[in-house]
Amino acid sequence: MRTSCIYRLDDFALPSWSFVLYHAEGEGARVPKTGADLPRARETDLTLDYRPTSGKLEGLWLSMRYADGSLGDQNLKQWRVTLNYEIKF
């Protein structure tokens, strides 16, 4: 099962902000080379983006993501922060 939701925050007077929520889970997958069964897997990601379209910060893109998941008995929790800046020449 896979689910995703994308929301822009324009209605809250935050036109440069958006967030994305993804969730996926499943079982019964196999390793292609060996045919071995993989354990049940689950992952949820929440991403918050700031991307101004005008002003002094135009071209900046700040993305913050939190991931929470599991593969069998293994748990995954991860934070990521990515900063991009477009330079036109």
Gaussian input, Z-matrix of N, CA and C with variables (Angstrom, degrees):
# hf/3-21g

backbone

0 1
 N
 C     1     B1
 C     2     B2     1     A1
 N     3     B3     2     A2     1     D1
 C     4     B4     3     A3     2     D2
 C     5     B5     4     A4     3     D3
 N     6     B6     5     A5     4     D4
 C     7     B7     6     A6     5     D5
 C     8     B8     7     A7     6     D6
 N     9     B9     8     A8     7     D7
 C    10    B10     9     A9     8     D8
 C    11    B11    10    A10     9     D9
 N    12    B12    11    A11    10    D10
 C    13    B13    12    A12    11    D11
 C    14    B14    13    A13    12    D12
 N    15    B15    14    A14    13    D13
 C    16    B16    15    A15    14    D14
 C    17    B17    16    A16    15    D15
 N    18    B18    17    A17    16    D16
 C    19    B19    18    A18    17    D17
 C    20    B20    19    A19    18    D18
 N    21    B21    20    A20    19    D19
 C    22    B22    21    A21    20    D20
 C    23    B23    22    A22    21    D21
 N    24    B24    23    A23    22    D22
 C    25    B25    24    A24    23    D23
 C    26    B26    25    A25    24    D24
 N    27    B27    26    A26    25    D25
 C    28    B28    27    A27    26    D26
 C    29    B29    28    A28    27    D27
 N    30    B30    29    A29    28    D28
 C    31    B31    30    A30    29    D29
 C    32    B32    31    A31    30    D30
 N    33    B33    32    A32    31    D31
 C    34    B34    33    A33    32    D32
 C    35    B35    34    A34    33    D33
 N    36    B36    35    A35    34    D34
 C    37    B37    36    A36    35    D35
 C    38    B38    37    A37    36    D36
 N    39    B39    38    A38    37    D37
 C    40    B40    39    A39    38    D38
 C    41    B41    40    A40    39    D39
 N    42    B42    41    A41    40    D40
 C    43    B43    42    A42    41    D41
 C    44    B44    43    A43    42    D42
 N    45    B45    44    A44    43    D43
 C    46    B46    45    A45    44    D44
 C    47    B47    46    A46    45    D45
 N    48    B48    47    A47    46    D46
 C    49    B49    48    A48    47    D47
 C    50    B50    49    A49    48    D48
 N    51    B51    50    A50    49    D49
 C    52    B52    51    A51    50    D50
 C    53    B53    52    A52    51    D51
 N    54    B54    53    A53    52    D52
 C    55    B55    54    A54    53    D53
 C    56    B56    55    A55    54    D54
 N    57    B57    56    A56    55    D55
 C    58    B58    57    A57    56    D56
 C    59    B59    58    A58    57    D57
 N    60    B60    59    A59    58    D58
 C    61    B61    60    A60    59    D59
 C    62    B62    61    A61    60    D60
 N    63    B63    62    A62    61    D61
 C    64    B64    63    A63    62    D62
 C    65    B65    64    A64    63    D63
 N    66    B66    65    A65    64    D64
 C    67    B67    66    A66    65    D65
 C    68    B68    67    A67    66    D66
 N    69    B69    68    A68    67    D67
 C    70    B70    69    A69    68    D68
 C    71    B71    70    A70    69    D69
 N    72    B72    71    A71    70    D70
 C    73    B73    72    A72    71    D71
 C    74    B74    73    A73    72    D72
 N    75    B75    74    A74    73    D73
 C    76    B76    75    A75    74    D74
 C    77    B77    76    A76    75    D75
 N    78    B78    77    A77    76    D76
 C    79    B79    78    A78    77    D77
 C    80    B80    79    A79    78    D78
 N    81    B81    80    A80    79    D79
 C    82    B82    81    A81    80    D80
 C    83    B83    82    A82    81    D81
 N    84    B84    83    A83    82    D82
 C    85    B85    84    A84    83    D83
 C    86    B86    85    A85    84    D84
 N    87    B87    86    A86    85    D85
 C    88    B88    87    A87    86    D86
 C    89    B89    88    A88    87    D87
 N    90    B90    89    A89    88    D88
 C    91    B91    90    A90    89    D89
 C    92    B92    91    A91    90    D90
 N    93    B93    92    A92    91    D91
 C    94    B94    93    A93    92    D92
 C    95    B95    94    A94    93    D93
 N    96    B96    95    A95    94    D94
 C    97    B97    96    A96    95    D95
 C    98    B98    97    A97    96    D96
 N    99    B99    98    A98    97    D97
 C   100   B100    99    A99    98    D98
 C   101   B101   100   A100    99    D99
 N   102   B102   101   A101   100   D100
 C   103   B103   102   A102   101   D101
 C   104   B104   103   A103   102   D102
 N   105   B105   104   A104   103   D103
 C   106   B106   105   A105   104   D104
 C   107   B107   106   A106   105   D105
 N   108   B108   107   A107   106   D106
 C   109   B109   108   A108   107   D107
 C   110   B110   109   A109   108   D108
 N   111   B111   110   A110   109   D109
 C   112   B112   111   A111   110   D110
 C   113   B113   112   A112   111   D111
 N   114   B114   113   A113   112   D112
 C   115   B115   114   A114   113   D113
 C   116   B116   115   A115   114   D114
 N   117   B117   116   A116   115   D115
 C   118   B118   117   A117   116   D116
 C   119   B119   118   A118   117   D117
 N   120   B120   119   A119   118   D118
 C   121   B121   120   A120   119   D119
 C   122   B122   121   A121   120   D120
 N   123   B123   122   A122   121   D121
 C   124   B124   123   A123   122   D122
 C   125   B125   124   A124   123   D123
 N   126   B126   125   A125   124   D124
 C   127   B127   126   A126   125   D125
 C   128   B128   127   A127   126   D126
 N   129   B129   128   A128   127   D127
 C   130   B130   129   A129   128   D128
 C   131   B131   130   A130   129   D129
 N   132   B132   131   A131   130   D130
 C   133   B133   132   A132   131   D131
 C   134   B134   133   A133   132   D132
 N   135   B135   134   A134   133   D133
 C   136   B136   135   A135   134   D134
 C   137   B137   136   A136   135   D135
 N   138   B138   137   A137   136   D136
 C   139   B139   138   A138   137   D137
 C   140   B140   139   A139   138   D138
 N   141   B141   140   A140   139   D139
 C   142   B142   141   A141   140   D140
 C   143   B143   142   A142   141   D141
 N   144   B144   143   A143   142   D142
 C   145   B145   144   A144   143   D143
 C   146   B146   145   A145   144   D144
 N   147   B147   146   A146   145   D145
 C   148   B148   147   A147   146   D146
 C   149   B149   148   A148   147   D147
 N   150   B150   149   A149   148   D148
 C   151   B151   150   A150   149   D149
 C   152   B152   151   A151   150   D150
 N   153   B153   152   A152   151   D151
 C   154   B154   153   A153   152   D152
 C   155   B155   154   A154   153   D153
 N   156   B156   155   A155   154   D154
 C   157   B157   156   A156   155   D155
 C   158   B158   157   A157   156   D156
 N   159   B159   158   A158   157   D157
 C   160   B160   159   A159   158   D158
 C   161   B161   160   A160   159   D159
 N   162   B162   161   A161   160   D160
 C   163   B163   162   A162   161   D161
 C   164   B164   163   A163   162   D162
 N   165   B165   164   A164   163   D163
 C   166   B166   165   A165   164   D164
 C   167   B167   166   A166   165   D165
 N   168   B168   167   A167   166   D166
 C   169   B169   168   A168   167   D167
 C   170   B170   169   A169   168   D168
 N   171   B171   170   A170   169   D169
 C   172   B172   171   A171   170   D170
 C   173   B173   172   A172   171   D171
 N   174   B174   173   A173   172   D172
 C   175   B175   174   A174   173   D173
 C   176   B176   175   A175   174   D174
 N   177   B177   176   A176   175   D175
 C   178   B178   177   A177   176   D176
 C   179   B179   178   A178   177   D177
 N   180   B180   179   A179   178   D178
 C   181   B181   180   A180   179   D179
 C   182   B182   181   A181   180   D180
 N   183   B183   182   A182   181   D181
 C   184   B184   183   A183   182   D182
 C   185   B185   184   A184   183   D183
 N   186   B186   185   A185   184   D184
 C   187   B187   186   A186   185   D185
 C   188   B188   187   A187   186   D186
 N   189   B189   188   A188   187   D187
 C   190   B190   189   A189   188   D188
 C   191   B191   190   A190   189   D189
 N   192   B192   191   A191   190   D190
 C   193   B193   192   A192   191   D191
 C   194   B194   193   A193   192   D192
 N   195   B195   194   A194   193   D193
 C   196   B196   195   A195   194   D194
 C   197   B197   196   A196   195   D195
 N   198   B198   197   A197   196   D196
 C   199   B199   198   A198   197   D197
 C   200   B200   199   A199   198   D198
 N   201   B201   200   A200   199   D199
 C   202   B202   201   A201   200   D200
 C   203   B203   202   A202   201   D201
 N   204   B204   203   A203   202   D202
 C   205   B205   204   A204   203   D203
 C   206   B206   205   A205   204   D204
 N   207   B207   206   A206   205   D205
 C   208   B208   207   A207   206   D206
 C   209   B209   208   A208   207   D207
 N   210   B210   209   A209   208   D208
 C   211   B211   210   A210   209   D209
 C   212   B212   211   A211   210   D210
 N   213   B213   212   A212   211   D211
 C   214   B214   213   A213   212   D212
 C   215   B215   214   A214   213   D213
 N   216   B216   215   A215   214   D214
 C   217   B217   216   A216   215   D215
 C   218   B218   217   A217   216   D216
 N   219   B219   218   A218   217   D217
 C   220   B220   219   A219   218   D218
 C   221   B221   220   A220   219   D219
 N   222   B222   221   A221   220   D220
 C   223   B223   222   A222   221   D221
 C   224   B224   223   A223   222   D222
 N   225   B225   224   A224   223   D223
 C   226   B226   225   A225   224   D224
 C   227   B227   226   A226   225   D225
 N   228   B228   227   A227   226   D226
 C   229   B229   228   A228   227   D227
 C   230   B230   229   A229   228   D228
 N   231   B231   230   A230   229   D229
 C   232   B232   231   A231   230   D230
 C   233   B233   232   A232   231   D231
 N   234   B234   233   A233   232   D232
 C   235   B235   234   A234   233   D233
 C   236   B236   235   A235   234   D234
 N   237   B237   236   A236   235   D235
 C   238   B238   237   A237   236   D236
 C   239   B239   238   A238   237   D237
 N   240   B240   239   A239   238   D238
 C   241   B241   240   A240   239   D239
 C   242   B242   241   A241   240   D240
 N   243   B243   242   A242   241   D241
 C   244   B244   243   A243   242   D242
 C   245   B245   244   A244   243   D243
 N   246   B246   245   A245   244   D244
 C   247   B247   246   A246   245   D245
 C   248   B248   247   A247   246   D246
 N   249   B249   248   A248   247   D247
 C   250   B250   249   A249   248   D248
 C   251   B251   250   A250   249   D249
 N   252   B252   251   A251   250   D250
 C   253   B253   252   A252   251   D251
 C   254   B254   253   A253   252   D252
 N   255   B255   254   A254   253   D253
 C   256   B256   255   A255   254   D254
 C   257   B257   256   A256   255   D255
 N   258   B258   257   A257   256   D256
 C   259   B259   258   A258   257   D257
 C   260   B260   259   A259   258   D258
 N   261   B261   260   A260   259   D259
 C   262   B262   261   A261   260   D260
 C   263   B263   262   A262   261   D261
 N   264   B264   263   A263   262   D262
 C   265   B265   264   A264   263   D263
 C   266   B266   265   A265   264   D264

   B1=1.4362
   B2=1.5295
   B3=1.3121
   B4=1.4605
   B5=1.5159
   B6=1.3413
   B7=1.4539
   B8=1.5177
   B9=1.3261
   B10=1.4617
   B11=1.5223
   B12=1.3391
   B13=1.4655
   B14=1.5208
   B15=1.3118
   B16=1.4533
   B17=1.5279
   B18=1.3290
   B19=1.4616
   B20=1.5187
   B21=1.3194
   B22=1.4698
   B23=1.5254
   B24=1.3182
   B25=1.4544
   B26=1.5256
   B27=1.3358
   B28=1.4628
   B29=1.5348
   B30=1.3270
   B31=1.4707
   B32=1.5243
   B33=1.3144
   B34=1.4547
   B35=1.5350
   B36=1.3396
   B37=1.4665
   B38=1.5281
   B39=1.3366
   B40=1.4626
   B41=1.5337
   B42=1.3429
   B43=1.4642
   B44=1.5262
   B45=1.3112
   B46=1.4629
   B47=1.5208
   B48=1.3214
   B49=1.4627
   B50=1.5308
   B51=1.3229
   B52=1.4647
   B53=1.5255
   B54=1.3244
   B55=1.4590
   B56=1.5138
   B57=1.3245
   B58=1.4564
   B59=1.5205
   B60=1.3208
   B61=1.4538
   B62=1.5252
   B63=1.3300
   B64=1.4672
   B65=1.5222
   B66=1.3128
   B67=1.4622
   B68=1.5290
   B69=1.3225
   B70=1.4657
   B71=1.5239
   B72=1.3260
   B73=1.4585
   B74=1.5194
   B75=1.3165
   B76=1.4539
   B77=1.5082
   B78=1.3090
   B79=1.4555
   B80=1.5198
   B81=1.3191
   B82=1.4525
   B83=1.5212
   B84=1.3364
   B85=1.4700
   B86=1.5236
   B87=1.3280
   B88=1.4699
   B89=1.5164
   B90=1.3319
   B91=1.4591
   B92=1.5238
   B93=1.3439
   B94=1.4626
   B95=1.5344
   B96=1.3235
   B97=1.4724
   B98=1.5170
   B99=1.3425
   B100=1.4678
   B101=1.5234
   B102=1.3265
   B103=1.4548
   B104=1.5239
   B105=1.3285
   B106=1.4618
   B107=1.5316
   B108=1.3166
   B109=1.4649
   B110=1.5207
   B111=1.3218
   B112=1.4612
   B113=1.5186
   B114=1.3438
   B115=1.4700
   B116=1.5302
   B117=1.3113
   B118=1.4662
   B119=1.5321
   B120=1.3328
   B121=1.4672
   B122=1.5212
   B123=1.3521
   B124=1.4559
   B125=1.5242
   B126=1.3482
   B127=1.4557
   B128=1.5214
   B129=1.3339
   B130=1.4550
   B131=1.5203
   B132=1.3321
   B133=1.4651
   B134=1.5211
   B135=1.3358
   B136=1.4579
   B137=1.5224
   B138=1.3367
   B139=1.4583
   B140=1.5188
   B141=1.3268
   B142=1.4621
   B143=1.5241
   B144=1.3337
   B145=1.4688
   B146=1.5132
   B147=1.3371
   B148=1.4673
   B149=1.5215
   B150=1.3413
   B151=1.4683
   B152=1.5231
   B153=1.3611
   B154=1.4605
   B155=1.5274
   B156=1.3226
   B157=1.4731
   B158=1.5190
   B159=1.3443
   B160=1.4594
   B161=1.5225
   B162=1.3278
   B163=1.4591
   B164=1.5170
   B165=1.3357
   B166=1.4645
   B167=1.5203
   B168=1.3173
   B169=1.4662
   B170=1.5304
   B171=1.3294
   B172=1.4657
   B173=1.5305
   B174=1.3090
   B175=1.4619
   B176=1.5187
   B177=1.3349
   B178=1.4620
   B179=1.5206
   B180=1.3152
   B181=1.4603
   B182=1.5076
   B183=1.3245
   B184=1.4552
   B185=1.5227
   B186=1.3184
   B187=1.4543
   B188=1.5274
   B189=1.3346
   B190=1.4619
   B191=1.5203
   B192=1.3373
   B193=1.4654
   B194=1.5229
   B195=1.3357
   B196=1.4631
   B197=1.5221
   B198=1.3249
   B199=1.4636
   B200=1.5226
   B201=1.3148
   B202=1.4590
   B203=1.5207
   B204=1.3285
   B205=1.4539
   B206=1.5095
   B207=1.3168
   B208=1.4541
   B209=1.5275
   B210=1.3234
   B211=1.4688
   B212=1.5127
   B213=1.3344
   B214=1.4560
   B215=1.5216
   B216=1.3416
   B217=1.4658
   B218=1.5224
   B219=1.3241
   B220=1.4669
   B221=1.5250
   B222=1.3194
   B223=1.4662
   B224=1.5177
   B225=1.3225
   B226=1.4569
   B227=1.5152
   B228=1.3136
   B229=1.4630
   B230=1.5203
   B231=1.3147
   B232=1.4549
   B233=1.5192
   B234=1.3366
   B235=1.4638
   B236=1.5126
   B237=1.3367
   B238=1.4622
   B239=1.5236
   B240=1.3259
   B241=1.4539
   B242=1.5207
   B243=1.3358
   B244=1.4583
   B245=1.5191
   B246=1.3269
   B247=1.4567
   B248=1.5221
   B249=1.3201
   B250=1.4682
   B251=1.5249
   B252=1.3110
   B253=1.4604
   B254=1.5249
   B255=1.3142
   B256=1.4692
   B257=1.5172
   B258=1.3171
   B259=1.4685
   B260=1.5144
   B261=1.3200
   B262=1.4675
   B263=1.5201
   B264=1.3382
   B265=1.4580
   B266=1.4715
   A1=108.50
   A2=116.49
   A3=122.25
   A4=109.16
   A5=116.68
   A6=122.20
   A7=108.86
   A8=117.18
   A9=119.97
   A10=109.44
   A11=115.19
   A12=122.85
   A13=107.68
   A14=116.83
   A15=122.01
   A16=107.47
   A17=116.07
   A18=120.82
   A19=110.12
   A20=116.17
   A21=121.97
   A22=106.49
   A23=116.93
   A24=120.71
   A25=112.75
   A26=116.76
   A27=121.77
   A28=112.01
   A29=117.43
   A30=121.56
   A31=112.33
   A32=118.37
   A33=122.99
   A34=111.28
   A35=116.37
   A36=123.73
   A37=111.61
   A38=116.75
   A39=122.96
   A40=108.57
   A41=117.95
   A42=120.34
   A43=115.15
   A44=119.07
   A45=121.05
   A46=112.64
   A47=117.14
   A48=121.73
   A49=111.58
   A50=115.98
   A51=121.82
   A52=108.19
   A53=115.57
   A54=118.52
   A55=110.31
   A56=113.34
   A57=121.43
   A58=107.45
   A59=117.00
   A60=122.76
   A61=108.07
   A62=116.64
   A63=122.64
   A64=108.56
   A65=116.03
   A66=120.90
   A67=107.90
   A68=115.52
   A69=120.48
   A70=108.52
   A71=115.97
   A72=120.48
   A73=109.15
   A74=114.78
   A75=118.42
   A76=112.26
   A77=114.76
   A78=121.62
   A79=108.84
   A80=116.40
   A81=120.98
   A82=113.99
   A83=118.46
   A84=120.60
   A85=109.73
   A86=115.31
   A87=120.80
   A88=110.25
   A89=115.75
   A90=122.12
   A91=107.43
   A92=119.59
   A93=121.27
   A94=114.79
   A95=118.33
   A96=120.61
   A97=113.42
   A98=117.00
   A99=119.94
   A100=113.63
   A101=117.31
   A102=120.61
   A103=112.86
   A104=117.18
   A105=120.98
   A106=110.48
   A107=115.81
   A108=121.26
   A109=110.31
   A110=115.68
   A111=121.53
   A112=108.52
   A113=117.94
   A114=119.06
   A115=111.24
   A116=114.86
   A117=121.45
   A118=109.37
   A119=116.34
   A120=121.49
   A121=109.81
   A122=114.86
   A123=121.66
   A124=107.94
   A125=117.34
   A126=121.29
   A127=110.12
   A128=115.07
   A129=122.76
   A130=107.87
   A131=117.60
   A132=123.12
   A133=108.91
   A134=115.41
   A135=121.90
   A136=107.22
   A137=116.58
   A138=122.12
   A139=109.55
   A140=116.29
   A141=123.11
   A142=107.31
   A143=116.66
   A144=122.25
   A145=111.15
   A146=114.62
   A147=122.11
   A148=106.17
   A149=116.05
   A150=121.35
   A151=110.16
   A152=117.21
   A153=119.80
   A154=111.98
   A155=116.27
   A156=120.84
   A157=112.56
   A158=116.90
   A159=120.44
   A160=108.67
   A161=115.46
   A162=120.57
   A163=112.75
   A164=115.84
   A165=121.67
   A166=113.48
   A167=117.57
   A168=120.96
   A169=113.47
   A170=117.10
   A171=119.46
   A172=108.98
   A173=116.57
   A174=121.89
   A175=112.57
   A176=117.28
   A177=122.45
   A178=109.50
   A179=116.76
   A180=121.33
   A181=107.82
   A182=117.37
   A183=123.92
   A184=107.71
   A185=116.23
   A186=121.53
   A187=108.98
   A188=116.55
   A189=122.23
   A190=108.25
   A191=117.02
   A192=120.43
   A193=110.85
   A194=114.30
   A195=121.59
   A196=106.88
   A197=116.41
   A198=121.60
   A199=108.96
   A200=116.21
   A201=122.47
   A202=106.70
   A203=116.54
   A204=118.17
   A205=112.57
   A206=115.23
   A207=121.22
   A208=109.04
   A209=113.92
   A210=122.37
   A211=104.98
   A212=115.88
   A213=119.82
   A214=109.39
   A215=116.67
   A216=121.65
   A217=112.93
   A218=118.63
   A219=122.08
   A220=109.65
   A221=115.75
   A222=120.76
   A223=109.89
   A224=115.94
   A225=122.89
   A226=108.60
   A227=116.23
   A228=122.41
   A229=105.57
   A230=116.44
   A231=119.45
   A232=110.85
   A233=115.84
   A234=122.83
   A235=108.06
   A236=117.06
   A237=122.18
   A238=108.76
   A239=115.29
   A240=121.68
   A241=106.62
   A242=116.65
   A243=121.85
   A244=108.34
   A245=115.42
   A246=121.15
   A247=108.15
   A248=116.55
   A249=123.09
   A250=108.53
   A251=115.77
   A252=120.10
   A253=108.50
   A254=115.57
   A255=121.55
   A256=109.92
   A257=114.69
   A258=120.81
   A259=107.72
   A260=116.19
   A261=120.48
   A262=109.51
   A263=115.76
   A264=119.29
   A265=111.03
   D1=137.95
   D2=178.81
   D3=-135.21
   D4=135.40
   D5=179.23
   D6=-136.90
   D7=142.46
   D8=174.80
   D9=-144.81
   D10=146.92
   D11=177.79
   D12=-136.16
   D13=132.66
   D14=178.43
   D15=-122.55
   D16=128.03
   D17=-178.24
   D18=-130.56
   D19=132.78
   D20=170.20
   D21=-97.93
   D22=148.25
   D23=-175.31
   D24=-104.48
   D25=26.68
   D26=179.15
   D27=-57.41
   D28=-39.90
   D29=-177.28
   D30=-66.67
   D31=-13.96
   D32=179.43
   D33=-106.14
   D34=22.17
   D35=-179.96
   D36=61.76
   D37=32.08
   D38=176.54
   D39=-126.34
   D40=68.60
   D41=-171.62
   D42=-66.83
   D43=-18.11
   D44=-178.10
   D45=-95.67
   D46=1.74
   D47=-174.81
   D48=-109.75
   D49=145.50
   D50=173.56
   D51=-153.23
   D52=162.72
   D53=172.59
   D54=-142.64
   D55=154.00
   D56=-178.24
   D57=-128.95
   D58=135.13
   D59=176.32
   D60=-121.31
   D61=123.75
   D62=177.37
   D63=-119.22
   D64=142.84
   D65=173.08
   D66=-141.69
   D67=134.42
   D68=177.10
   D69=-143.32
   D70=144.02
   D71=174.21
   D72=-155.44
   D73=154.99
   D74=-179.81
   D75=-177.65
   D76=172.96
   D77=177.24
   D78=-151.18
   D79=166.03
   D80=178.20
   D81=89.19
   D82=8.28
   D83=177.58
   D84=-75.48
   D85=154.94
   D86=-179.85
   D87=-128.34
   D88=150.51
   D89=174.08
   D90=-72.72
   D91=122.24
   D92=-174.87
   D93=-56.62
   D94=-43.26
   D95=-175.99
   D96=-71.81
   D97=-38.77
   D98=-172.97
   D99=-105.10
   D100=-22.22
   D101=-176.39
   D102=80.16
   D103=3.91
   D104=-179.89
   D105=-67.79
   D106=145.22
   D107=178.33
   D108=-73.34
   D109=140.35
   D110=172.63
   D111=-97.18
   D112=148.99
   D113=178.29
   D114=-71.61
   D115=168.12
   D116=176.90
   D117=-56.07
   D118=139.16
   D119=-177.51
   D120=-127.50
   D121=147.91
   D122=177.99
   D123=-148.77
   D124=141.07
   D125=175.60
   D126=-150.31
   D127=137.11
   D128=174.67
   D129=-128.41
   D130=128.78
   D131=179.69
   D132=-123.76
   D133=136.02
   D134=173.56
   D135=-122.87
   D136=121.59
   D137=-179.04
   D138=-119.56
   D139=131.93
   D140=176.67
   D141=-115.93
   D142=124.10
   D143=-177.54
   D144=-116.66
   D145=140.12
   D146=172.00
   D147=-122.95
   D148=117.15
   D149=-175.23
   D150=-143.54
   D151=87.24
   D152=-179.30
   D153=-66.27
   D154=144.92
   D155=-178.73
   D156=-108.54
   D157=0.39
   D158=177.07
   D159=-156.35
   D160=170.06
   D161=178.18
   D162=86.60
   D163=-169.81
   D164=-176.13
   D165=-65.41
   D166=-25.56
   D167=-178.16
   D168=-95.17
   D169=7.19
   D170=178.03
   D171=-58.20
   D172=133.77
   D173=-177.65
   D174=100.76
   D175=-12.32
   D176=177.38
   D177=-83.89
   D178=143.47
   D179=174.67
   D180=-142.40
   D181=110.61
   D182=177.95
   D183=-106.82
   D184=125.73
   D185=-179.06
   D186=-126.53
   D187=128.22
   D188=178.10
   D189=-121.95
   D190=128.51
   D191=-176.15
   D192=-131.87
   D193=138.37
   D194=171.96
   D195=-118.56
   D196=130.69
   D197=178.46
   D198=-120.75
   D199=138.00
   D200=176.92
   D201=-135.66
   D202=125.18
   D203=-177.87
   D204=-157.93
   D205=178.42
   D206=176.90
   D207=-151.29
   D208=150.57
   D209=173.09
   D210=-134.26
   D211=100.49
   D212=-172.90
   D213=64.66
   D214=-124.09
   D215=-179.88
   D216=-89.10
   D217=-3.57
   D218=-179.24
   D219=-86.78
   D220=133.31
   D221=178.20
   D222=-109.81
   D223=144.00
   D224=179.71
   D225=-124.79
   D226=128.46
   D227=170.34
   D228=-135.42
   D229=129.28
   D230=-174.10
   D231=-148.45
   D232=138.12
   D233=172.46
   D234=-111.74
   D235=140.19
   D236=174.79
   D237=-136.12
   D238=138.43
   D239=173.35
   D240=-127.06
   D241=125.60
   D242=-179.48
   D243=-124.98
   D244=132.08
   D245=178.57
   D246=-122.72
   D247=121.48
   D248=177.21
   D249=-119.44
   D250=149.02
   D251=174.02
   D252=-141.87
   D253=123.28
   D254=-179.02
   D255=-83.74
   D256=128.31
   D257=176.37
   D258=-115.40
   D259=118.91
   D260=-179.89
   D261=-92.45
   D262=131.57
   D263=173.33
   D264=-142.93

